[in-house]
Amino acid sequence: MSTDIWVGNWRPHRPRGPIAALYSSPGPKYGLPTNVGFQLHDPSRFRAPAYSFGTRRFQELESCSPGPGYLVPPNMTMRGRDGIPAYSIYGRPRDINPFKTPGPGRYCPEKAGRLAYPSAPIYSLASRTKEFENDQTPGPAAYGLPPMMGPKVVNKSTAPNYSIYGRSMIGSFYEDLSKTPGPCNYRLVDPSIYKNRPPHYSMLARNMPPGDNTTKPGPGAYSPEKYAQQRGLTFGIRHSDYVAPLIVDVAE
């Protein structure tokens, strides 16, 4: 082969490994399900019934019968024991306990009450057994009966109902397109600003008169009963100690 037909230094050679361009299928990566066996069988193919072999049964034990090992007594016949009747002597049985039946005086029929006389049926409420401890059954108050008025009555026909919606603020007849403030948005002006101001008088607080802040004993501080025994009459002097005495008899 001439070398003129080759361009460049590349020459055809055998590929080192499989090339994906040589295969039109995804290759051996995808495997079809098997048509043999029962598990992972191709669902598009018919699958015959499968039967499994059970485990081997235990071997039967050897015969438990004694076989001809019994020694038949010589006096035993097909009709029973052969020979004269034999009797055995047992011990004396114990005396039977006497009956302890109560007498007529032990009965009190008047105390029987409703057990001996006809009465109305009586029922008692017993406590809940342990079987219903974890019972989550709802009680009568958990069920709600359907209403008998309104549009949601189950078994009765109702009149047509109409609901009144709120007034829309957009597109209504009173929509304020100019955004003009209403009367409530204006502040009330004091008339004394643009008219003659009247006289104003202020009221001061009340002035408290000054008082005596000294502490004084109250009625409970006095104990007149302590001075009742010391009360008495005394004679005082009639003249002063500083006045000269009156002398009538003068010695000559």
Backbone bond lengths (Angstrom), bond angles and torsions (degrees), N, CA, C in turn:
res aa  C-N    CA-C-N  psi(-1)  N-CA   C-N-CA  omega(-1)  CA-C   N-CA-C  phi
1 M - - - 1.479 - - 1.521 108.13 -
2 S 1.319 112.70 132.78 1.453 117.52 -178.53 1.511 109.76 -74.47
3 T 1.294 116.09 150.04 1.468 121.50 -179.62 1.508 112.23 -90.70
4 D 1.355 116.84 4.80 1.468 118.29 -178.56 1.521 112.12 -78.24
5 I 1.321 115.81 -21.14 1.484 117.20 -175.65 1.521 111.61 -82.83
6 W 1.330 117.59 -10.37 1.464 119.97 -179.19 1.527 109.83 -90.44
7 V 1.249 114.85 140.97 1.461 120.90 178.36 1.522 107.63 -114.61
8 G 1.277 116.66 126.44 1.459 120.15 -178.96 1.521 110.96 80.88
9 N 1.317 114.18 -171.45 1.460 119.78 -178.05 1.517 112.84 -98.73
10 W 1.347 119.60 6.97 1.477 121.15 179.24 1.510 109.11 -81.58
11 R 1.323 118.40 138.75 1.453 124.14 178.63 1.523 107.80 -132.19
12 P 1.328 119.99 144.85 1.479 121.96 178.40 1.519 110.67 -64.46
13 H 1.373 116.13 141.35 1.451 121.67 -179.17 1.528 108.12 -149.56
14 R 1.293 115.37 166.89 1.452 121.09 -179.34 1.544 109.17 -76.13
15 P 1.361 118.98 131.79 1.475 120.38 -179.11 1.523 110.66 -65.87
16 R 1.310 114.72 146.60 1.455 120.27 -178.32 1.526 112.49 -75.17
17 G 1.312 119.52 -27.70 1.457 123.18 -179.41 1.516 110.52 -146.23
18 P 1.295 117.76 175.39 1.485 119.62 179.41 1.514 111.40 -66.77
19 I 1.320 114.65 137.78 1.453 122.06 178.88 1.521 107.94 -108.86
20 A 1.360 115.89 136.06 1.460 120.04 -176.28 1.513 111.79 -64.12
21 A 1.345 117.30 -25.52 1.460 118.86 -179.91 1.516 112.71 -69.49
22 L 1.337 117.77 -17.58 1.454 121.05 179.79 1.516 112.69 -81.54
23 Y 1.343 118.05 -9.59 1.466 121.06 -176.97 1.528 108.11 -119.39
24 S 1.349 115.09 137.47 1.473 120.48 175.68 1.528 112.04 -90.58
25 S 1.308 117.86 -14.99 1.462 122.67 179.18 1.529 108.76 -104.06
26 P 1.312 118.02 164.58 1.476 118.98 178.91 1.519 113.62 -66.44
27 G 1.309 119.10 -3.37 1.443 120.53 175.46 1.510 112.61 93.05
28 P 1.299 116.57 -167.69 1.477 119.94 -175.52 1.526 113.38 -75.43
29 K 1.344 117.55 6.64 1.457 118.71 179.80 1.516 111.32 -66.75
30 Y 1.332 117.51 -36.37 1.447 122.81 -179.28 1.515 108.15 -97.34
31 G 1.325 117.28 127.58 1.457 121.77 179.09 1.512 110.66 -116.23
32 L 1.307 117.10 136.34 1.451 121.03 178.05 1.518 109.57 -72.97
33 P 1.320 117.87 147.54 1.470 119.07 176.94 1.512 110.71 -64.09
34 T 1.313 114.11 151.93 1.450 119.32 -176.07 1.514 111.50 -77.24
35 N 1.330 115.19 155.05 1.464 122.35 176.55 1.514 111.55 -105.68
36 V 1.329 115.87 8.33 1.446 121.41 -178.17 1.524 107.64 -115.68
37 G 1.316 116.42 137.87 1.455 120.48 178.50 1.526 112.21 92.94
38 F 1.304 114.19 -177.83 1.462 119.72 -177.03 1.521 111.74 -106.02
39 Q 1.317 117.27 -39.35 1.448 121.28 179.46 1.532 110.33 -82.81
40 L 1.346 116.89 145.56 1.469 124.11 179.88 1.507 111.24 53.78
41 H 1.324 115.38 38.05 1.471 119.84 179.51 1.521 109.28 -81.65
42 D 1.315 116.20 152.95 1.459 121.08 179.41 1.516 108.49 -64.64
43 P 1.331 119.10 120.37 1.475 118.98 -178.40 1.514 113.73 -68.91
44 S 1.334 117.98 -17.98 1.467 119.90 179.64 1.515 112.41 -85.48
45 R 1.296 117.79 -2.17 1.456 121.98 -179.65 1.520 108.73 -114.00
46 F 1.320 114.94 155.09 1.453 120.98 179.83 1.516 109.15 -70.61
47 R 1.326 115.58 136.75 1.453 120.87 -179.44 1.516 108.52 -119.73
48 A 1.322 115.87 121.62 1.456 121.67 -178.26 1.516 109.56 -74.66
49 P 1.326 117.89 155.04 1.478 119.44 178.29 1.515 110.72 -63.46
50 A 1.298 115.36 147.83 1.457 121.92 -178.55 1.516 108.97 -115.50
51 Y 1.268 115.41 141.88 1.460 122.51 179.75 1.516 108.05 -125.10
52 S 1.303 115.51 140.71 1.456 120.85 179.84 1.515 109.82 -107.02
53 F 1.312 114.15 146.48 1.457 120.36 178.10 1.523 108.31 -87.79
54 G 1.318 115.75 126.31 1.440 119.59 178.83 1.511 112.20 -72.64
55 T 1.329 114.75 170.00 1.457 118.95 179.70 1.530 110.40 -72.16
56 R 1.278 113.80 159.16 1.465 119.26 -179.14 1.523 109.35 -71.14
57 R 1.310 114.72 130.11 1.451 119.92 -179.57 1.518 110.01 -72.95
58 F 1.334 113.65 149.82 1.456 118.00 178.72 1.527 109.97 -65.16
59 Q 1.265 114.31 142.57 1.457 118.64 177.98 1.521 109.70 -67.75
60 E 1.309 113.10 139.29 1.458 117.73 179.92 1.519 109.45 -63.25
61 L 1.327 113.02 138.42 1.446 118.17 177.76 1.526 110.52 -64.84
62 E 1.253 112.56 160.82 1.457 116.99 178.02 1.519 110.30 -62.77
63 S 1.259 116.05 155.07 1.453 121.50 -177.02 1.516 110.08 -56.96
64 C 1.348 115.01 129.40 1.462 119.81 -178.99 1.525 112.77 -90.45
65 S 1.272 116.39 -1.54 1.461 117.99 -179.81 1.531 109.80 -75.88
66 P 1.306 116.05 143.86 1.476 117.15 -178.73 1.518 113.97 -69.56
67 G 1.325 115.82 -14.11 1.461 116.44 179.98 1.521 112.51 70.42
68 P 1.271 115.99 -149.43 1.481 119.16 -178.29 1.513 113.10 -79.24
69 G 1.368 116.85 22.08 1.460 119.16 -178.49 1.515 113.23 -79.29
70 Y 1.368 117.88 -8.28 1.453 120.09 179.56 1.519 110.35 -72.82
71 L 1.286 113.60 140.33 1.456 119.36 175.33 1.512 108.69 -101.17
72 V 1.288 117.54 103.39 1.453 122.66 -178.25 1.524 107.75 -75.52
73 P 1.332 116.38 128.66 1.461 117.77 178.05 1.528 110.98 -59.74
74 P 1.302 117.08 148.99 1.472 117.72 -177.41 1.513 113.74 -70.28
75 N 1.383 118.01 -22.68 1.458 120.08 179.87 1.518 113.17 -88.13
76 M 1.328 118.50 7.43 1.465 122.06 -179.49 1.511 108.05 -93.92
77 T 1.309 115.08 124.70 1.450 121.59 179.31 1.518 109.27 -117.54
78 M 1.306 115.80 179.35 1.449 120.77 178.83 1.527 112.58 -69.66
79 R 1.324 116.35 -16.84 1.456 120.40 179.83 1.518 112.25 -103.01
80 G 1.302 118.54 2.19 1.442 121.74 -179.98 1.520 111.25 126.39
81 R 1.349 113.36 -168.24 1.455 118.71 -179.01 1.522 109.13 -74.92
82 D 1.284 114.82 139.66 1.454 121.22 179.85 1.521 108.24 -102.62
83 G 1.352 115.78 128.73 1.450 120.27 178.03 1.505 110.72 146.89
84 I 1.327 116.69 -177.42 1.455 122.45 -179.04 1.515 108.93 -79.95
85 P 1.350 117.66 154.75 1.469 119.59 177.86 1.517 111.57 -65.19
86 A 1.344 115.52 143.29 1.465 122.77 -178.74 1.517 108.76 -122.70
87 Y 1.309 116.06 143.33 1.451 122.23 -178.29 1.525 108.79 -124.61
88 S 1.315 113.73 148.35 1.456 120.25 178.58 1.524 109.18 -118.00
89 I 1.309 117.64 147.35 1.458 123.43 -178.17 1.526 107.90 -103.57
90 Y 1.361 115.61 121.63 1.459 122.01 178.73 1.515 110.39 -100.82
91 G 1.344 115.46 171.22 1.443 120.26 177.92 1.510 112.19 -74.83
92 R 1.363 114.80 161.49 1.465 120.01 -178.04 1.539 108.75 -71.19
93 P 1.328 118.45 130.56 1.475 119.74 179.61 1.528 110.99 -71.50
94 R 1.314 115.28 155.88 1.465 121.06 179.58 1.511 110.64 -75.47
95 D 1.338 113.95 154.23 1.467 118.88 179.31 1.530 109.54 -69.63
96 I 1.307 115.06 144.22 1.461 121.45 178.79 1.527 109.14 -74.40
97 N 1.346 115.45 135.23 1.464 119.43 178.19 1.511 110.83 -63.57
98 P 1.334 117.11 137.73 1.474 118.27 179.86 1.526 110.62 -67.53
99 F 1.322 115.73 149.54 1.453 121.80 179.49 1.527 110.27 -72.64
100 K 1.333 116.03 135.25 1.459 122.07 179.68 1.519 109.52 -106.10
101 T 1.288 115.91 60.06 1.462 121.27 179.91 1.519 109.54 -77.41
102 P 1.366 118.83 129.42 1.469 119.43 178.93 1.517 111.06 -68.06
103 G 1.338 114.46 150.63 1.448 120.21 -179.42 1.511 112.07 -82.51
104 P 1.336 117.06 179.34 1.475 119.98 -178.38 1.530 112.60 -64.08
105 G 1.339 116.87 -27.46 1.461 118.63 -178.04 1.525 114.03 -74.46
106 R 1.314 117.48 -11.65 1.456 120.13 -179.08 1.521 112.34 -83.19
107 Y 1.301 118.29 -13.96 1.461 121.57 -177.23 1.522 109.41 -91.18
108 C 1.345 115.74 140.61 1.470 122.62 177.17 1.522 108.34 -129.46
109 P 1.301 118.02 81.68 1.482 118.86 -177.85 1.524 113.07 -66.50
110 E 1.364 117.36 -21.97 1.463 117.79 -179.91 1.519 112.04 -69.66
111 K 1.350 118.45 -18.38 1.451 121.08 178.37 1.528 112.97 -89.25
112 A 1.304 116.30 -2.28 1.467 118.63 -178.04 1.513 111.65 -68.68
113 G 1.335 116.61 -35.13 1.465 119.15 177.15 1.518 112.17 65.97
114 R 1.346 114.66 -126.50 1.461 119.64 -175.39 1.528 112.66 -71.42
115 L 1.359 117.10 -10.89 1.455 118.83 179.21 1.528 112.02 -77.50
116 A 1.320 116.54 -27.12 1.458 120.13 -179.31 1.513 113.08 -105.57
117 Y 1.327 117.81 -19.50 1.450 122.01 -178.32 1.517 109.57 -115.43
118 P 1.331 117.56 152.58 1.474 119.56 -179.95 1.534 110.50 -67.63
119 S 1.325 115.25 138.00 1.465 121.48 -179.87 1.525 108.87 -149.44
120 A 1.323 115.02 166.98 1.461 120.28 179.34 1.531 110.28 -71.59
121 P 1.313 117.42 152.60 1.476 119.47 179.20 1.528 111.22 -63.93
122 I 1.302 116.32 141.43 1.459 124.22 -178.40 1.521 108.03 -125.28
123 Y 1.318 116.30 132.61 1.458 121.55 -178.87 1.527 107.98 -122.92
124 S 1.291 115.50 143.13 1.469 121.99 178.04 1.516 109.37 -118.51
125 L 1.336 115.51 146.95 1.456 122.12 178.62 1.522 108.27 -94.82
126 A 1.321 115.20 114.37 1.458 120.34 179.37 1.518 109.57 -92.86
127 S 1.302 115.66 163.05 1.466 120.61 178.37 1.520 110.22 -71.21
128 R 1.316 114.44 157.97 1.466 120.18 -179.18 1.523 109.89 -71.47
129 T 1.325 115.86 135.80 1.456 120.33 -179.00 1.525 110.55 -73.13
130 K 1.327 115.37 169.14 1.455 120.79 -177.90 1.525 112.44 -69.59
131 E 1.342 116.86 -19.39 1.457 118.73 -179.50 1.524 111.76 -67.13
132 F 1.339 117.71 -27.50 1.458 121.61 -178.80 1.527 111.90 -99.36
133 E 1.326 117.82 19.52 1.465 120.08 -178.90 1.516 111.31 -67.12
134 N 1.326 116.48 -39.92 1.463 121.28 -179.40 1.520 112.17 -102.20
135 D 1.320 116.69 20.67 1.455 119.78 -179.48 1.527 109.14 -77.34
136 Q 1.316 116.23 122.43 1.464 121.90 -177.90 1.524 111.44 -103.28
137 T 1.321 117.49 28.04 1.457 120.39 179.74 1.525 109.75 -70.73
138 P 1.324 119.21 128.59 1.477 119.70 -179.68 1.514 111.20 -68.15
139 G 1.316 115.72 150.54 1.446 121.93 179.56 1.520 112.22 -82.96
140 P 1.341 116.82 -178.86 1.476 119.17 -179.75 1.524 112.99 -63.16
141 A 1.342 117.37 -29.71 1.461 119.41 -177.99 1.520 112.96 -74.62
142 A 1.337 117.58 -11.13 1.461 119.97 -178.82 1.519 112.55 -81.38
143 Y 1.334 117.41 -14.59 1.456 120.88 -178.94 1.527 109.13 -95.94
144 G 1.314 116.23 137.86 1.456 121.43 178.45 1.511 111.00 -114.88
145 L 1.322 116.33 125.67 1.456 120.33 178.87 1.523 110.11 -75.66
146 P 1.328 117.31 147.89 1.475 119.08 178.80 1.516 110.30 -67.50
147 P 1.313 118.12 150.32 1.472 120.49 -179.54 1.515 111.35 -68.38
148 M 1.331 115.76 151.12 1.465 121.97 178.08 1.510 112.11 -98.38
149 M 1.306 118.77 -0.36 1.457 122.77 177.75 1.520 108.68 -129.89
150 G 1.315 115.36 148.45 1.451 119.02 178.64 1.522 112.47 103.07
151 P 1.296 117.94 -176.92 1.467 121.19 -175.47 1.524 114.12 -82.90
152 K 1.340 118.70 -0.28 1.458 120.48 -175.04 1.516 112.58 -108.23
153 V 1.337 117.67 28.19 1.450 121.16 176.29 1.516 108.42 -76.27
154 V 1.341 117.35 135.67 1.457 121.02 -171.03 1.517 111.49 -74.37
155 N 1.325 117.04 -52.58 1.464 120.73 -170.14 1.521 113.08 -109.34
156 K 1.332 119.71 22.31 1.456 121.44 179.52 1.524 109.12 -134.05
157 S 1.313 114.02 150.46 1.467 119.82 178.13 1.522 109.66 -84.46
158 T 1.302 115.91 142.37 1.462 121.11 -177.45 1.515 110.35 -119.65
159 A 1.323 114.43 156.37 1.456 120.01 177.32 1.525 109.54 -75.66
160 P 1.320 116.65 161.18 1.478 118.10 179.23 1.518 110.63 -64.12
161 N 1.313 115.88 144.19 1.460 122.67 -178.40 1.520 109.34 -114.53
162 Y 1.318 114.79 141.84 1.454 120.78 179.39 1.522 107.62 -130.22
163 S 1.265 115.05 138.44 1.461 120.47 179.33 1.522 109.38 -111.88
164 I 1.331 116.73 144.00 1.459 123.29 -179.25 1.513 107.87 -101.44
165 Y 1.302 115.74 118.36 1.454 121.21 179.94 1.527 110.34 -87.82
166 G 1.274 116.08 164.90 1.454 121.01 177.56 1.529 112.07 -71.66
167 R 1.300 115.20 160.02 1.457 120.24 -179.08 1.527 109.91 -75.67
168 S 1.287 115.90 130.81 1.463 120.69 -178.40 1.527 110.12 -76.58
169 M 1.316 115.44 142.02 1.458 121.41 179.43 1.523 112.20 -87.23
170 I 1.288 118.24 -7.34 1.471 122.51 -178.00 1.514 108.02 -118.76
171 G 1.340 116.28 126.82 1.459 121.71 177.93 1.494 115.16 81.61
172 S 1.334 119.79 5.75 1.451 121.31 179.40 1.526 109.65 -87.07
173 F 1.336 115.33 173.78 1.466 119.70 -175.66 1.518 111.87 -73.36
174 Y 1.307 117.36 -23.04 1.467 118.66 -178.84 1.531 111.69 -104.88
175 E 1.298 116.97 21.18 1.462 118.76 178.00 1.530 109.32 -69.14
176 D 1.292 116.69 128.17 1.458 122.58 -177.78 1.529 108.27 -87.79
177 L 1.299 115.60 97.26 1.455 119.66 -178.98 1.525 111.59 -79.06
178 S 1.341 117.98 -27.04 1.462 120.61 -179.15 1.524 112.94 -89.52
179 K 1.326 116.89 -6.17 1.454 122.33 179.22 1.539 111.22 57.20
180 T 1.342 116.46 45.74 1.467 120.73 179.76 1.519 109.19 -81.68
181 P 1.327 118.66 132.95 1.467 119.00 179.59 1.524 111.21 -71.03
182 G 1.325 115.85 148.96 1.449 121.93 -179.82 1.508 111.97 -85.23
183 P 1.332 117.10 -178.99 1.474 120.02 -179.52 1.527 112.91 -63.82
184 C 1.281 116.63 -29.22 1.463 118.53 -177.62 1.518 112.73 -74.60
185 N 1.317 116.51 -14.22 1.466 118.38 -179.36 1.534 112.23 -82.38
186 Y 1.339 118.30 -10.45 1.465 120.65 -179.76 1.525 109.52 -90.94
187 R 1.340 115.20 142.68 1.447 120.98 179.77 1.526 109.95 -86.93
188 L 1.338 116.91 138.45 1.453 121.81 -179.81 1.528 109.70 -74.27
189 V 1.343 115.83 124.39 1.469 121.76 -176.72 1.522 108.89 -90.13
190 D 1.326 115.62 138.62 1.461 121.17 178.69 1.534 109.35 -68.47
191 P 1.356 119.31 129.15 1.486 119.94 -179.14 1.520 113.58 -62.92
192 S 1.332 118.74 -21.76 1.471 119.70 -179.48 1.514 112.46 -71.11
193 I 1.350 117.03 -7.32 1.465 118.85 178.78 1.531 110.69 -79.04
194 Y 1.298 117.26 -41.05 1.460 119.80 -177.44 1.535 111.86 -111.40
195 K 1.350 119.52 6.75 1.466 123.56 174.64 1.518 108.74 -131.02
196 N 1.376 114.38 176.20 1.458 119.40 178.70 1.520 109.78 -65.35
197 R 1.327 113.96 133.53 1.454 118.58 -177.34 1.521 109.13 -82.32
198 P 1.293 121.04 127.74 1.475 122.52 178.05 1.515 109.83 -74.56
199 P 1.346 116.85 164.15 1.483 119.14 179.12 1.527 110.96 -66.08
200 H 1.305 113.91 145.78 1.461 121.40 -179.05 1.522 108.64 -115.82
201 Y 1.266 116.89 138.21 1.450 123.64 177.94 1.530 107.91 -125.68
202 S 1.291 113.40 141.29 1.465 119.72 178.93 1.518 108.73 -113.03
203 M 1.303 117.60 143.74 1.458 123.77 179.83 1.526 107.52 -107.04
204 L 1.344 113.73 118.44 1.455 119.47 179.90 1.519 110.09 -86.35
205 A 1.267 113.29 169.39 1.463 119.11 177.57 1.512 110.97 -74.62
206 R 1.301 119.46 158.43 1.452 124.25 -178.74 1.535 109.65 -72.97
207 N 1.324 115.58 134.26 1.463 121.49 178.16 1.521 109.10 -90.68
208 M 1.283 115.78 123.26 1.465 120.31 179.96 1.523 109.24 -84.26
209 P 1.335 120.13 132.56 1.476 122.20 178.96 1.522 110.29 -66.57
210 P 1.341 116.33 147.27 1.473 118.51 178.91 1.514 110.75 -68.06
211 G 1.274 116.51 140.27 1.456 121.54 -179.25 1.511 111.74 -126.28
212 D 1.348 115.50 177.01 1.453 121.79 179.72 1.519 108.17 -86.61
213 N 1.324 115.91 121.07 1.462 121.02 -177.63 1.519 112.73 -96.70
214 T 1.368 116.48 5.72 1.464 117.95 179.81 1.524 110.24 -72.75
215 T 1.316 114.86 146.54 1.458 119.90 -179.49 1.517 109.99 -80.81
216 K 1.298 117.10 133.82 1.460 123.39 -178.22 1.523 107.71 -124.49
217 P 1.351 116.03 144.32 1.473 117.87 179.80 1.516 111.13 -69.86
218 G 1.293 114.37 145.45 1.449 119.44 177.93 1.509 112.22 -90.56
219 P 1.338 117.65 -176.85 1.473 119.61 -179.59 1.521 112.54 -62.83
220 G 1.317 117.93 -28.47 1.452 119.18 -178.67 1.511 113.73 -75.61
221 A 1.326 117.45 -12.33 1.468 119.33 -179.31 1.521 112.22 -80.43
222 Y 1.328 118.11 -15.56 1.463 121.98 -178.99 1.527 109.64 -90.39
223 S 1.347 115.09 143.49 1.472 121.80 177.61 1.528 108.64 -128.99
224 P 1.330 117.72 80.51 1.476 118.63 -178.39 1.516 112.78 -67.80
225 E 1.334 118.83 -21.16 1.467 119.67 -178.81 1.526 112.35 -67.86
226 K 1.336 117.65 -19.36 1.455 120.14 179.15 1.539 112.29 -75.50
227 Y 1.329 117.71 -22.58 1.457 121.47 -176.68 1.528 113.06 -103.92
228 A 1.287 119.25 7.44 1.473 120.85 -177.52 1.531 110.87 -71.40
229 Q 1.328 117.84 -36.61 1.456 120.87 -178.07 1.534 112.92 -77.10
230 Q 1.304 119.92 -21.12 1.446 123.44 -177.99 1.533 113.52 -88.57
231 R 1.312 115.85 0.01 1.458 119.20 -177.24 1.552 108.77 -76.73
232 G 1.377 117.73 131.99 1.474 122.45 178.86 1.535 111.37 -164.37
233 L 1.365 115.82 178.74 1.458 122.06 -178.50 1.528 109.18 -110.12
234 T 1.295 116.51 134.14 1.461 121.93 178.33 1.527 109.48 -126.42
235 F 1.393 116.27 148.37 1.473 122.11 177.40 1.519 108.71 -97.10
236 G 1.268 117.92 121.72 1.442 121.74 177.71 1.546 111.48 -91.29
237 I 1.284 117.60 174.34 1.460 121.70 178.09 1.514 109.73 -77.56
238 R 1.405 115.74 148.78 1.453 120.08 -177.82 1.518 112.33 -91.71
239 H 1.341 116.12 -18.95 1.468 118.24 -178.49 1.491 108.03 -130.10
240 S 1.258 112.19 166.42 1.447 117.95 -179.42 1.513 109.66 -83.71
241 D 1.242 115.69 151.55 1.458 121.43 178.87 1.530 111.11 -71.64
242 Y 1.292 115.50 -17.02 1.463 118.30 -177.10 1.542 112.73 -94.24
243 V 1.319 119.25 0.74 1.499 121.82 -179.91 1.543 107.96 -89.91
244 A 1.364 116.23 139.90 1.468 119.45 -178.06 1.518 110.11 -71.41
245 P 1.295 118.42 142.46 1.479 120.77 -177.04 1.544 109.75 -70.80
246 L 1.314 113.55 155.08 1.458 121.46 178.44 1.529 109.12 -86.35
247 I 1.310 116.87 118.60 1.479 121.22 -178.88 1.527 106.49 -111.29
248 V 1.364 115.66 119.90 1.483 120.36 -178.58 1.533 110.94 -99.44
249 D 1.320 115.94 -47.98 1.459 120.31 -179.54 1.520 108.37 -87.18
250 V 1.326 113.19 110.83 1.466 116.82 -179.78 1.507 107.19 -106.61
251 A 1.248 119.55 131.86 1.465 122.73 -179.31 1.508 107.84 -74.64
252 E 1.314 114.01 134.78 1.454 119.02 -179.78 1.503 109.22 -81.05
